[in-house]
């Protein structure tokens, strides 16, 4: 015999009708106007939810000997198409991101030679200011690579006499030592070079902070032996006339 509080009341038909099943509730939620999807892929997902509980329109006529496509196959195809679209978008945005990063670069043209004392002191002062701001700087020493002199002349074609140092930020000419000192004293220089990114300056174990190493192809001789044309030594195309290349560990790639 069961105690009265153990006996359960049988569910009536009216109560069973009042509590819908989980699948019916899911279909009702998908059919509600609050769950309207704007994305085409999500609209297709809504159609899949309603396919089992709402009357579907007449399916299109398929060609003969063609098996109907199941909902799981359609969902897999949509996911694959969406993944391909995301990869294409990333590929399109990658060159723009690289170009934007290159546009924010700080480039310093200077010389490490002690021939002219005032020029050497200005170059050292500007390098110290930029390093004190922890800015990522592409330092181009004209004493190490004379080709930078032609490059600087092309950037400043109207200048009669190019003096060193010269600073460029984002492809725009910032100025020489006097302009850099004035901007640094007013506090504007930090804001100007803020987009270049920060870096921690330390002596490179490979080049010792010189930013250049011997060419691995010619061992610094700027000559390579070639068997073409009867044999002989040719000018090495991988280094400058001093037989040096930019240090791959601490120098940013040239643009």
QUIZI-V133532 format. One record per residue. N is the residue number from 0. RES is the residue in three letters. PHI is phi in degrees with one decimal (NA if undefined). PSI is psi in whole degrees, -180 to 180 (NA if undefined). OMEGA is omega in whole degrees, 0 to 359 (none if undefined). Layout:
BEGIN
n:N res:RES phi:PHI psi:PSI omega:OMEGA
n:N res:RES phi:PHI psi:PSI omega:OMEGA
END
This chain:
BEGIN
n:0 res:UNK phi:NA psi:141 omega:182
n:1 res:UNK phi:-101.4 psi:144 omega:176
n:2 res:UNK phi:-69.0 psi:156 omega:183
n:3 res:UNK phi:-62.3 psi:-34 omega:184
n:4 res:UNK phi:-78.7 psi:-9 omega:177
n:5 res:UNK phi:-84.7 psi:-29 omega:184
n:6 res:UNK phi:-66.7 psi:136 omega:179
n:7 res:UNK phi:-102.2 psi:145 omega:179
n:8 res:UNK phi:-81.6 psi:127 omega:179
n:9 res:UNK phi:-63.4 psi:143 omega:180
n:10 res:UNK phi:-73.8 psi:135 omega:180
n:11 res:UNK phi:-85.9 psi:160 omega:179
n:12 res:UNK phi:-60.9 psi:-34 omega:181
n:13 res:UNK phi:-66.9 psi:-38 omega:178
n:14 res:UNK phi:-69.2 psi:-36 omega:178
n:15 res:UNK phi:-65.3 psi:-35 omega:178
n:16 res:UNK phi:-73.0 psi:-29 omega:182
n:17 res:UNK phi:-73.0 psi:-30 omega:181
n:18 res:UNK phi:-101.3 psi:104 omega:182
n:19 res:UNK phi:-72.4 psi:160 omega:179
n:20 res:UNK phi:-75.4 psi:160 omega:179
n:21 res:UNK phi:-58.0 psi:-40 omega:181
n:22 res:UNK phi:-66.5 psi:-38 omega:177
n:23 res:UNK phi:-65.3 psi:-39 omega:179
n:24 res:UNK phi:-66.1 psi:-38 omega:178
n:25 res:UNK phi:-64.5 psi:-40 omega:179
n:26 res:UNK phi:-67.5 psi:-39 omega:179
n:27 res:UNK phi:-65.8 psi:-38 omega:179
n:28 res:UNK phi:-67.3 psi:-38 omega:179
n:29 res:UNK phi:-69.4 psi:-31 omega:180
n:30 res:UNK phi:-83.3 psi:-11 omega:182
n:31 res:UNK phi:-69.1 psi:148 omega:181
n:32 res:UNK phi:-67.7 psi:-19 omega:180
n:33 res:UNK phi:-68.3 psi:-27 omega:183
n:34 res:UNK phi:-99.9 psi:46 omega:176
n:35 res:UNK phi:-85.2 psi:128 omega:185
n:36 res:UNK phi:-101.3 psi:137 omega:179
n:37 res:UNK phi:-91.3 psi:-26 omega:181
n:38 res:UNK phi:-78.1 psi:138 omega:179
n:39 res:UNK phi:-59.4 psi:-37 omega:181
n:40 res:UNK phi:-67.0 psi:-37 omega:178
n:41 res:UNK phi:-72.1 psi:-32 omega:174
n:42 res:UNK phi:-63.1 psi:-39 omega:176
n:43 res:UNK phi:-64.0 psi:-38 omega:176
n:44 res:UNK phi:-63.5 psi:-39 omega:177
n:45 res:UNK phi:-64.3 psi:-39 omega:178
n:46 res:UNK phi:-63.9 psi:-36 omega:178
n:47 res:UNK phi:-66.9 psi:-37 omega:179
n:48 res:UNK phi:-67.8 psi:-34 omega:182
n:49 res:UNK phi:-89.1 psi:-3 omega:186
n:50 res:UNK phi:-69.7 psi:-28 omega:184
n:51 res:UNK phi:-90.7 psi:-14 omega:187
n:52 res:UNK phi:-123.1 psi:-13 omega:180
n:53 res:UNK phi:-118.5 psi:148 omega:179
n:54 res:UNK phi:-65.3 psi:124 omega:182
n:55 res:UNK phi:-91.8 psi:150 omega:177
n:56 res:UNK phi:-65.7 psi:167 omega:181
n:57 res:UNK phi:-62.6 psi:124 omega:182
n:58 res:UNK phi:-64.2 psi:149 omega:179
n:59 res:UNK phi:-67.5 psi:153 omega:180
n:60 res:UNK phi:-71.5 psi:126 omega:179
n:61 res:UNK phi:-92.2 psi:151 omega:176
n:62 res:UNK phi:-61.2 psi:157 omega:178
n:63 res:UNK phi:-63.0 psi:151 omega:180
n:64 res:UNK phi:60.4 psi:33 omega:178
n:65 res:UNK phi:-121.1 psi:122 omega:181
n:66 res:UNK phi:-79.1 psi:140 omega:179
n:67 res:UNK phi:-65.7 psi:147 omega:182
n:68 res:UNK phi:-85.4 psi:129 omega:181
n:69 res:UNK phi:-76.7 psi:158 omega:179
n:70 res:UNK phi:-60.1 psi:-35 omega:180
n:71 res:UNK phi:-64.4 psi:-37 omega:179
n:72 res:UNK phi:-67.8 psi:-39 omega:179
n:73 res:UNK phi:-65.0 psi:-41 omega:179
n:74 res:UNK phi:-64.0 psi:-43 omega:179
n:75 res:UNK phi:-62.0 psi:-40 omega:180
n:76 res:UNK phi:-65.6 psi:-40 omega:180
n:77 res:UNK phi:-66.9 psi:-39 omega:178
n:78 res:UNK phi:-64.0 psi:-41 omega:179
n:79 res:UNK phi:-65.6 psi:-40 omega:178
n:80 res:UNK phi:-65.4 psi:-40 omega:179
n:81 res:UNK phi:-64.2 psi:-40 omega:178
n:82 res:UNK phi:-64.8 psi:-39 omega:178
n:83 res:UNK phi:-65.8 psi:-38 omega:178
n:84 res:UNK phi:-65.9 psi:-39 omega:178
n:85 res:UNK phi:-64.8 psi:-41 omega:177
n:86 res:UNK phi:-62.8 psi:-39 omega:179
n:87 res:UNK phi:-65.8 psi:-40 omega:179
n:88 res:UNK phi:-65.0 psi:-41 omega:178
n:89 res:UNK phi:-64.0 psi:-37 omega:178
n:90 res:UNK phi:-66.4 psi:-36 omega:180
n:91 res:UNK phi:-71.0 psi:-36 omega:182
n:92 res:UNK phi:-80.7 psi:-20 omega:184
n:93 res:UNK phi:-62.9 psi:-47 omega:178
n:94 res:UNK phi:-62.9 psi:-35 omega:179
n:95 res:UNK phi:-66.9 psi:-38 omega:178
n:96 res:UNK phi:-66.1 psi:-41 omega:178
n:97 res:UNK phi:-65.3 psi:-39 omega:179
n:98 res:UNK phi:-67.0 psi:-39 omega:178
n:99 res:UNK phi:-65.5 psi:-37 omega:177
n:100 res:UNK phi:-66.3 psi:-38 omega:178
n:101 res:UNK phi:-69.1 psi:-32 omega:180
n:102 res:UNK phi:-68.8 psi:-24 omega:181
n:103 res:UNK phi:-91.5 psi:5 omega:185
n:104 res:UNK phi:-72.4 psi:144 omega:175
n:105 res:UNK phi:-101.9 psi:123 omega:182
n:106 res:UNK phi:-117.2 psi:129 omega:180
n:107 res:UNK phi:-119.4 psi:121 omega:173
n:108 res:UNK phi:-99.8 psi:124 omega:183
n:109 res:UNK phi:-150.9 psi:-180 omega:176
n:110 res:UNK phi:-135.3 psi:145 omega:179
n:111 res:UNK phi:-101.3 psi:4 omega:179
n:112 res:UNK phi:-78.4 psi:147 omega:180
n:113 res:UNK phi:-98.8 psi:24 omega:184
n:114 res:UNK phi:-67.1 psi:-52 omega:178
n:115 res:UNK phi:-105.3 psi:116 omega:188
n:116 res:UNK phi:-64.9 psi:-43 omega:182
n:117 res:UNK phi:-63.2 psi:-42 omega:178
n:118 res:UNK phi:-64.4 psi:-43 omega:179
n:119 res:UNK phi:-63.7 psi:-40 omega:180
n:120 res:UNK phi:-67.0 psi:-39 omega:178
n:121 res:UNK phi:-65.5 psi:-42 omega:179
n:122 res:UNK phi:-63.5 psi:-43 omega:180
n:123 res:UNK phi:-66.5 psi:-37 omega:180
n:124 res:UNK phi:-66.6 psi:-43 omega:180
n:125 res:UNK phi:-66.9 psi:-40 omega:177
n:126 res:UNK phi:-61.7 psi:-41 omega:179
n:127 res:UNK phi:-66.8 psi:-38 omega:179
n:128 res:UNK phi:-65.2 psi:-47 omega:182
n:129 res:UNK phi:-66.5 psi:-38 omega:178
n:130 res:UNK phi:-70.1 psi:-32 omega:176
n:131 res:UNK phi:-66.2 psi:-27 omega:176
n:132 res:UNK phi:-83.4 psi:-1 omega:181
n:133 res:UNK phi:58.9 psi:34 omega:180
n:134 res:UNK phi:-88.3 psi:145 omega:177
n:135 res:UNK phi:-79.2 psi:112 omega:188
n:136 res:UNK phi:-118.0 psi:135 omega:173
n:137 res:UNK phi:-92.0 psi:98 omega:183
n:138 res:UNK phi:-86.6 psi:125 omega:182
n:139 res:UNK phi:-120.9 psi:106 omega:184
n:140 res:UNK phi:-88.0 psi:118 omega:180
n:141 res:UNK phi:-70.1 psi:-22 omega:178
n:142 res:UNK phi:-73.4 psi:-28 omega:179
n:143 res:UNK phi:-84.7 psi:-34 omega:182
n:144 res:UNK phi:-139.6 psi:103 omega:181
n:145 res:UNK phi:-63.7 psi:-16 omega:179
n:146 res:UNK phi:-65.1 psi:-22 omega:178
n:147 res:UNK phi:-67.1 psi:-24 omega:178
n:148 res:UNK phi:-66.0 psi:-43 omega:176
n:149 res:UNK phi:-66.2 psi:-38 omega:178
n:150 res:UNK phi:-64.5 psi:-42 omega:178
n:151 res:UNK phi:-67.8 psi:-37 omega:176
n:152 res:UNK phi:-63.8 psi:-34 omega:177
n:153 res:UNK phi:-71.2 psi:-31 omega:178
n:154 res:UNK phi:-76.0 psi:-28 omega:179
n:155 res:UNK phi:-122.4 psi:71 omega:185
n:156 res:UNK phi:-71.3 psi:-25 omega:184
n:157 res:UNK phi:-87.6 psi:-10 omega:181
n:158 res:UNK phi:-76.8 psi:128 omega:180
n:159 res:UNK phi:-72.1 psi:-49 omega:178
n:160 res:UNK phi:-126.9 psi:114 omega:182
n:161 res:UNK phi:-83.1 psi:124 omega:177
n:162 res:UNK phi:-107.1 psi:160 omega:180
n:163 res:UNK phi:-114.5 psi:148 omega:3
n:164 res:UNK phi:-85.6 psi:167 omega:175
n:165 res:UNK phi:-135.3 psi:135 omega:185
n:166 res:UNK phi:-118.9 psi:135 omega:176
n:167 res:UNK phi:-123.9 psi:136 omega:178
n:168 res:UNK phi:-126.3 psi:119 omega:180
n:169 res:UNK phi:62.5 psi:31 omega:180
n:170 res:UNK phi:82.9 psi:-1 omega:180
n:171 res:UNK phi:-107.1 psi:143 omega:182
n:172 res:UNK phi:-75.6 psi:119 omega:179
n:173 res:UNK phi:-87.1 psi:-39 omega:179
n:174 res:UNK phi:136.9 psi:-170 omega:180
n:175 res:UNK phi:-99.5 psi:-151 omega:185
n:176 res:UNK phi:-66.8 psi:-41 omega:182
n:177 res:UNK phi:-65.6 psi:-43 omega:179
n:178 res:UNK phi:-65.8 psi:-39 omega:180
n:179 res:UNK phi:-67.0 psi:-42 omega:178
n:180 res:UNK phi:-63.6 psi:-43 omega:181
n:181 res:UNK phi:-65.2 psi:-43 omega:178
n:182 res:UNK phi:-66.3 psi:-36 omega:180
n:183 res:UNK phi:-69.0 psi:-39 omega:179
n:184 res:UNK phi:-68.6 psi:-33 omega:178
n:185 res:UNK phi:-83.9 psi:-9 omega:180
n:186 res:UNK phi:86.2 psi:1 omega:182
n:187 res:UNK phi:-79.9 psi:-22 omega:184
n:188 res:UNK phi:-65.1 psi:-37 omega:179
n:189 res:UNK phi:-62.5 psi:-40 omega:179
n:190 res:UNK phi:-69.4 psi:-36 omega:182
n:191 res:UNK phi:-67.1 psi:-42 omega:184
n:192 res:UNK phi:-94.3 psi:9 omega:183
n:193 res:UNK phi:-65.2 psi:-33 omega:182
n:194 res:UNK phi:-75.5 psi:-8 omega:182
n:195 res:UNK phi:-79.4 psi:-11 omega:182
n:196 res:UNK phi:89.8 psi:162 omega:182
n:197 res:UNK phi:-108.6 psi:152 omega:178
n:198 res:UNK phi:-148.4 psi:155 omega:179
n:199 res:UNK phi:-100.3 psi:118 omega:183
n:200 res:UNK phi:-84.4 psi:127 omega:177
n:201 res:UNK phi:-150.7 psi:156 omega:181
n:202 res:UNK phi:-65.1 psi:124 omega:180
n:203 res:UNK phi:-71.7 psi:135 omega:181
n:204 res:UNK phi:-73.2 psi:-15 omega:183
n:205 res:UNK phi:-93.6 psi:-42 omega:183
n:206 res:UNK phi:-114.2 psi:-6 omega:180
n:207 res:UNK phi:69.9 psi:24 omega:180
n:208 res:UNK phi:86.6 psi:4 omega:181
n:209 res:UNK phi:-84.6 psi:-14 omega:178
n:210 res:UNK phi:70.1 psi:6 omega:179
n:211 res:UNK phi:-137.7 psi:147 omega:177
n:212 res:UNK phi:-135.3 psi:167 omega:178
n:213 res:UNK phi:-66.7 psi:145 omega:178
n:214 res:UNK phi:-67.0 psi:132 omega:180
n:215 res:UNK phi:-77.1 psi:-16 omega:181
n:216 res:UNK phi:-84.2 psi:-39 omega:183
n:217 res:UNK phi:-116.4 psi:2 omega:180
n:218 res:UNK phi:58.3 psi:34 omega:176
n:219 res:UNK phi:86.4 psi:3 omega:182
n:220 res:UNK phi:-89.1 psi:-14 omega:182
n:221 res:UNK phi:63.3 psi:19 omega:177
n:222 res:UNK phi:-134.3 psi:142 omega:177
n:223 res:UNK phi:-134.0 psi:141 omega:179
n:224 res:UNK phi:-82.5 psi:132 omega:181
n:225 res:UNK phi:-128.2 psi:142 omega:179
n:226 res:UNK phi:-86.1 psi:-8 omega:181
n:227 res:UNK phi:-74.2 psi:147 omega:178
n:228 res:UNK phi:66.6 psi:32 omega:180
n:229 res:UNK phi:88.5 psi:2 omega:178
n:230 res:UNK phi:89.4 psi:153 omega:179
n:231 res:UNK phi:146.3 psi:173 omega:181
n:232 res:UNK phi:-88.4 psi:137 omega:179
n:233 res:UNK phi:-121.1 psi:159 omega:178
n:234 res:UNK phi:-70.3 psi:132 omega:180
n:235 res:UNK phi:-73.2 psi:127 omega:181
n:236 res:UNK phi:-89.3 psi:-4 omega:184
n:237 res:UNK phi:-94.3 psi:-2 omega:183
n:238 res:UNK phi:-140.5 psi:174 omega:177
n:239 res:UNK phi:-84.8 psi:-176 omega:185
n:240 res:UNK phi:-69.6 psi:-13 omega:175
n:241 res:UNK phi:-91.5 psi:2 omega:181
n:242 res:UNK phi:75.3 psi:26 omega:183
n:243 res:UNK phi:-117.0 psi:153 omega:173
n:244 res:UNK phi:-129.7 psi:159 omega:179
n:245 res:UNK phi:-66.3 psi:139 omega:181
n:246 res:UNK phi:-64.6 psi:123 omega:181
n:247 res:UNK phi:-73.0 psi:-13 omega:183
n:248 res:UNK phi:-87.7 psi:-35 omega:186
n:249 res:UNK phi:-122.4 psi:-9 omega:181
n:250 res:UNK phi:-98.7 psi:134 omega:177
n:251 res:UNK phi:-69.6 psi:154 omega:179
n:252 res:UNK phi:-64.7 psi:141 omega:180
n:253 res:UNK phi:-73.1 psi:146 omega:180
n:254 res:UNK phi:-101.2 psi:NA omega:none
END
